[in-house]
Amino acid sequence: MARGDGARAGESGVLPRRARTIRRQNSSRTIARCGIIAVFDPKTKNYTFVDTCFGTHHLQFGYDANETLWTSGGGPVLGWVNTKQFLQTGDAAKSQGWTAFVLDTQRQRQARRLRRPERSRRSGEGQARRDAVLLDHAEPGGRIDLGRGDGQSRRGRAGGAWRRIRPRPRSPRSTTCRSPGFGARGADIDGNGVVWVSLASGHLGSFDRRKCKGPLNGPKATGDHCPEGWSFHQYPGPGFEGIGENSAESSYYTWVDQHDTFGLGRNVPVSTGNLNDGLIAYANGRMVVLRVPHPLGFYAKGLDGRIDDPNAGWKGRGLWSANGDRTPWLIEGGKGTKPLAAHFQLRPDPLAK
C-alpha cells in the first residue's frame, strides 16, 4: 500500500460495523484522525506503510497469538493492527480494527451505536468518551489499560483517569485519580495487574483494582468509585513553596520492568526523571535515582529494557533511553550538541567487572 493513495481503510464507501459505532459530527469520516504505521524489515532495510483510520501515537504489542499492535492518539477510539495477518496477507484494511470509548453506565456490557456523545448522555445509552489516551500494555487475556494523555483539568477538577477495556464486546470502565495525585501521564502495568503512572502532582501513582470495594460497572461506576485502589509515592527532588510537602519533578512516562532487564527485580516501575537528569526507579519501597552525570540536563521521554545475553550477568542486560529534549543544544555542551541514547546498567557492586 502506497502512502497517500487514498486507500485508507474507513474511507471506502462501506464502513465496517465497528466503524459505525460512533461518527464524528459534521464529517463523513468515522474517526478523528488518520495515521500511518511504518513497518521496517531489518534484513532488507525496506519500509512498508500501513494506512490506518485512527491515530498512531504510542504503540504497544500485546501477548496474544496475533501479535496485536495497539495504538493511541485516535481521539474517541482505540485502534489496533493484527500484525500476524498483515505480514501474511499485506491487507491493511482487513488487518486493522478500532472501537469507540463508551462508558458502560447501564451495565449493558457492550458498545451500542453512538452518533454524538452528548446525545448518548441524555438518552442513558452509555457515555461516549472523547478523552485522548495513552496505550500502555496488553495482557494475554485481552484486557488493555489506557490513561488520559492530556493531564488537564476537567470540570474544575484535576485531570487524570484510567480506562479498562475489552474491545469485544465490553465497554470501558473508568477510574479517576484522587487527591493528592492529578494529571495522569504515561504509564505501564505490572505482572500483577497494578497500573503505575507518572503524575503531574510530582508523584508516582499506582492503581490496584483488586482493592476496589464498590461496583465496577453500572450507573455509580463513573470514575470516582474506587479511591481505595490508589497509592502515591512522592518523587525525589525539591518542591514548590507554600503548598506543603511536594516534589516539582515532572515525569513524563513510567515503564515497568516486568522481566528484570535492569537488575532491581521483576515488576519494578521506572519513571523518566526529567528534573533529576535521568531515570527514577521505585524498588523495595524507596526511590532510586539513575542520574546521567554527563552531559547534564538529560531529558528522557521514554525507555525500554533489553536482555542481550542472559548468561552474561549485569553486562548482558540494561535499560535504554534517549535524550528526548526538542532543543538538545540547551543541555551541557551547548551549540552543536546532538540527541543521544543512554545505556543504563546495574553493577552488583561498584568494582564489579
URMO-V933921 format. One record per pair of residues at least 4 apart in sequence whose ideal C-beta (glycine too) atoms are under 6 Angstrom apart, sorted by the first residue. I is the first residue (numbers start at 0). J is the second residue. Records with the same first field share a line. If there is no record, write none. Layout:
I->J, J
//
This chain:
0->50, 91
2->48
7->33, 50, 52
8->52, 92, 95
9->18, 29, 52
14->18, 19
17->96
18->29
20->99, 110, 112
21->75, 99, 113
22->29, 114
24->115
30->52, 53, 73, 76
31->74
32->54, 74
33->52
34->51, 54, 55
35->48, 50
36->49, 55
37->46, 48
38->47
39->46
40->45
49->91
50->91
51->55, 95
53->73, 76, 78, 97
54->72, 73
55->70
56->71, 72
57->71, 133, 134
58->68, 70
59->69, 134
60->68
61->67, 137
62->139
63->67
65->81, 83
66->82, 83
67->79, 81
68->80, 82
69->79, 134, 137
70->78
71->132, 133, 134
73->78
75->99, 100, 129
76->97, 99
77->98
78->97
79->96
80->94, 95
81->94
84->88, 94
85->94
90->94
98->166
99->110
100->128, 171
101->110, 125, 127, 170
102->126, 128, 171, 173
103->125, 170, 216
104->125, 126, 218
105->125
106->216, 217
108->169
109->168
110->170
111->124
113->119, 127
116->127
119->124, 125, 127
120->126
130->147
131->148, 149
132->145, 148
133->146, 148, 185
134->145
135->144, 186, 187
136->144, 187, 188
137->143
138->142
141->165
142->165
143->164
144->163, 188, 194
145->162
146->161, 183, 186, 196
147->159, 160, 183
150->158, 182, 184, 199
151->158
152->157, 158
153->158
157->181
158->182
159->176, 181, 182, 183
160->173, 175, 222
161->174
162->171, 173
163->172
164->171
165->169
172->215, 216
173->222
174->222, 225
175->222, 223
176->180, 183
177->226, 229
179->200
180->198, 200, 202, 204, 231
181->200
182->198, 199
183->196
184->197, 251
185->197, 251, 252
186->194, 195, 196, 253
187->195, 253, 254, 255
188->194
189->193, 255, 266
190->257, 266
193->205, 207
194->206
195->205, 253, 255, 268
196->204, 253
197->250, 252, 253, 270
198->202, 204
201->234, 245, 246, 248
202->231, 233
203->232, 270, 281
204->231
205->230
206->228, 229
207->228
208->228
210->227, 228
211->225, 228
213->224
214->219, 220
215->220
216->220
219->224
220->224
232->281
233->246
234->246, 248
235->286, 288
236->246, 248, 274, 275
238->245, 246, 247
239->247
248->274
249->273
250->270, 271
251->271, 273, 300
252->271, 301
253->268, 270
254->269, 302
255->268
256->260, 261, 267, 269, 304
257->266
259->264, 265
260->304, 306, 316
261->318, 345
262->313, 345
263->267, 280, 282
267->280, 282
268->281
269->278, 280
270->279
271->299
272->277, 278, 279
273->298
275->288
276->290, 291, 297
277->289, 290, 291, 297
278->289
279->286, 288
280->287
281->286
282->287
289->343
291->297, 341
294->330, 331, 332
295->331
296->330, 331
297->322
298->322, 323, 324
299->320, 323
300->323
302->318, 320
303->319
304->318
306->316
307->315
308->315
311->315
313->344, 345, 346
317->342, 343, 344
318->343
319->342
320->341
321->340
322->338, 339
327->336, 338
328->334, 336
332->336
346->351
347->351
//
